[in-house]
């Protein structure tokens, strides 16, 4: 990955020093300064409530005590494997661990952006600047850091998967004319096959870790199967089982089984959550929980039907581009999750950067084309911040922002006809 990033960063040495690009980078610098102040300097002595829960769970696991206590005011809600990921934090005292975690959050954000941007080559200066602005000014990112949540770690893992999956896909994504993008199968020799296998293993490791932290990335595994990436899917399934066994050895296999068989069905409403999901919205609107759940299931069925009608065949044929498929699936993971807090919308940074990168590759990164991305970002960011300030139901407007970027990616996929995107 280091060599790849060095090659891609080298392409930034030939920027177009237009007034617009200079102004864009000045805005990006202001956003970075604001992010540093709000997310580093102002939080150095802050007590991260969610990270306190993680650190407490690490201590319980190390002492052989019960990790899951759903009667606690702030219970630990993640799958057991998450404790393995955070295990080094348990070696530190809680104040020291909180300081380390604060700085790791920003490192995870940088890693996520670097991986997402490196998916596209050559790297566009304007894409880098916009990615910095979108990430450093995104309210869910700031709220994630405020509570010491794990969403930036999750985003970084998924971004590494996206980069590795793109590198291992056996395709070269190349710009054609102004409004077209081509995805060509590449001919690889023995050395290139080995290189692709390494990326495939990296992708499988990242995806398996993401699945064991939050089950939703199973959707990305399904995408890999649709695109006939069977070997990577087998690798992923194998890593998932190995990681699950390691987690079972840590907390006990009965505890792990109870989590997935029972606890996971009772997580909604815990930890004083400000839930902003479609299921929570329907439950708020409809007195009957059964009818609300039925309506949520119906929406999922409609979305799934839309996928099979509009997206299945282009996704299978890698048309019009792999980044759009990845953007569509990650946006779906946010929009249709049954359990979502406002800081979980950090995940949407992935489809934002992927869509902008796809537009840049097509030489179509103009305001009219990028407007849905910026509008979705503004809606989600504003709604999340207002929800944090306890403005009640207005937080559910974030769902409209998630729906907008999801619908836009679907439209871009449908718009790119196979005859125009492959040869």
Secondary structure, 3 states (H helix, E strand, C coil): CHHHHHHHHHHHHHCCCCHHHHHHHHHHHHHHHHHHHHHCHHHCCCCCHHHHHHHHHHHHHHHCCCCCCCCCCCCCCCCCHHHHHCHHHHHCCHHHHHHHHHHHHHHHHHHHHHHHHHCCCCCCHHHHHHHHHHHHCCHHHHHHHHHCCCHHHHHHHHHHHHHHHHHCCCEEEEECCCCCEEEEECCCCHHHHHHHHHHHHHHHHHHHHHHHHCHHHHHHHHHHHHCCCHHHHHHHHHHHHHHHHHHHHHHCHHHHHHHHHCHHHHCCCCCCCCECCHHHHHHHHCCCHHHHHHHHHHHHHHHHHHHHHHHHHHHHCCCCCHHHHHHHHHHHHHHCCCCCEHHHHHHHHHHHHHHHHHHHHCCCCCHHHHHHHHHHHHHHHHHHHHHHCCCHHHHHHHHHHHHHHHHHHHHHHHHCCHHHHCC
